[in-house]
Amino acid sequence: MSWQVVKRIKYPAFYTYKGEYGGTIVEFVTGPEQIPFMDKLGEWLADRVPREAEKKGVTPMYLNVIKDTDPTWTTKWQVQFWGHGSLTLVALLALLPFIIKGAIALLVVFVLWKIVQTFSGLWQATPQELEREEAREEFVEKLIERGYSPEEIADIIAGIKTPPAGIELPEIPTAAIAFGGVAVLLIALLFMRD
């Protein structure tokens, strides 16, 4: 890991306050820094920690924001925050990453749901598609009747083997399968940790 300092702030209370104080470390993940707005998003989320603490009566003393850009698909952020006031609140700020991840996951699911809803009319089966689906089922049934094993049928569908004479290979839809795979991959990357 190669952590880079993004911001280090010593607030006036750091030099003047001599009483009890507490600290917390908040970690979260954003997309890769090659995407232009990801750095701004990370800095904005890091700035939220002292702002939210100040709203609840905590006086900030020290803020250190660092990021790790070694992972290919993500940027790891760490916000070290020290302040005095409600120490319970400072401890509760440690829950912020889970709230952020949950919000991002809900946003991804919502956007994907809207996309599916928008294009659902395009994905409804037409009579021609129903005929193709029946043709695919009949194709597999014919191969089973001729004594082909499941492995041989999979090879024929994958294009490794040629179908027997007199049986034509129907087309297989891959768009819906690919779309579902992308959705699962996005959510997995969101929660992936090294």
N, C-alpha and C positions, 0 to 999 in steps of 0.2 A: 504494500500500500504506500502510496506517496501522497500524503495530505498536503494541500496548499492552503495557506491562510487567505481567507477572503476578506475578513474584517476583524479587527480587534479594538474594542472600545473600553476605556476606563472612564466610567461616569464620575461626576464630582463627588458623589457619596463614597466612592472607593478611597478617596484621600481623607475624608473627614469623619466617616462613621466608624465608631470603635465598639459597637455592641454585637449582638448575635446576628448572624446572617446564614443563609443557606444557598445551596446551588443545585442545579440539575443539568443533565446532559440530554438533549433532544436530538435524535437521529432520524433522518428520513432519506428517501431516495427519489430522484427525479430522472428524467430521460437523459440521454447522452448530451454532453455539452456542445456537440456539433449542431444540434438543433438550436437555432438562434434564441428562442425565448426561454429555454430551459434554465440558463444561468439567472435570468431575471426572476423566474419563478422560484428558484432556490433561494435567492436573496430576499425576495418578498416574504417567503415562508419563514426564513430566519429572522427577519425584522418583526414578524408577528409575535415572537416569544416575549421580548421586552415590552412591546406595546400592550399585549394582553395582561402581562404582570402589572404594569403601571395602572391599568384600568381597575384592577382588583386591589390596589393599595400597596403593592410591593415596590420598593424603591430600588431601581437597578443599580448595581455597583460595577459589574464587569460582564462583557459580552465578547465571546470568541467564536467566530464562525470559520469552519474549515471544510474543505471538500476533497473527495478522493475521486479522481477521474480514471483510475486504472481499469475498472470493469468496462467492458466494451459497450454494453447496452444501457448502462446506468451511471449516474453520478451520485455518490454517497455524500450526504451532508451531515455535519455534526455541529450543534449549537450548544456551547457551554455558557450557561447563564448563572450569575450570582447576584443575589439581592437580599434586602432585609425587609421584614414585614411579615406577612402571612407565609410561614414556612410550609404549611400544608399546601398552599396554592403553588408554591414553587415545585413541590413534589408532584402535584397534579399535572403540571406542565409536561412532565415526562410522558404522559398519555397522549400528547399531541401527535406523535407519529402514527399511532393507531387510528386516530381520528382522521388524519390526512389520508392515510392509505384507504380507509373505509370510504371516504368521500370520493377519492379518485376511482376506486373500484365501482362505486355506484354510478359515477359519471360515465365510465366506460360501458357499463351494462346499459345505462339509459340511452347513450348515443347509438349503440349497436341495436337496441330495441327500436329506436326511431328509424334507423336505416332499414331494418327488416320490415317495419310497418309501412315505410314509404314505398318500398319495392315489392311488397307482398302481392300486389296485383300482378306483377310481372312473373312471380313464381308460382301462381296458381296453375294447376294442371289444365292444359287445354285438351280437347279431344285427341289431337295428334300426340301429345305427350303421354296420355293414358294408353294409346295404342302402342307407343314405344315401350312403356313399362310392361304392358302385357307381352310384347315381343321379347323383352329381356327375360321375363319369367318363362315363357315358352322355350326360349333358347337354352336356358339352364335345364329345364325339364327334358328336352330332347337329348342333351348331352348325357344326363343321368340315365335315360332310357337306353342309350347306346353303350352304357357301361363305363363311362369316364369317371375317374376318382375326383374327389374335391380338389386335390392338388392340380390335376390336369385341367380341370375347369378353370381354376384360378389362373393357370398359365395361359390358357386360351384367351380369357378376358383381359389379362395383362398384355397380351400381344406377343408373348414368348413363343407360343405354339400357334399354328394356323388352325382355324376351325375346320371340321370335316366338310367334305363336299356336300353341297345341298343345304347347309345351314349357314346363314349369314349372321355375323356378329353385329348386334344392335349397339347404338351409341349409349354411353353411360354418363350421366350428369356429374360434373365435378365441382361446379360453382358453389353449391350449397355446402358441400363437404369442406371446401377450401375456406369459405366464410366462417364456418364454425371453428375450424382449426385456428384461424387468425384470432378469433375472440378468445379462445382458450389460451393461446400463446401470449396475448397482451396481458391477461389477468395473471398468468404464471410469472411473467417478467416483473410485474408490479410487486409481487410478494417474494421474489427470489432474493436470496442473500448469499454472499460468499462465505 
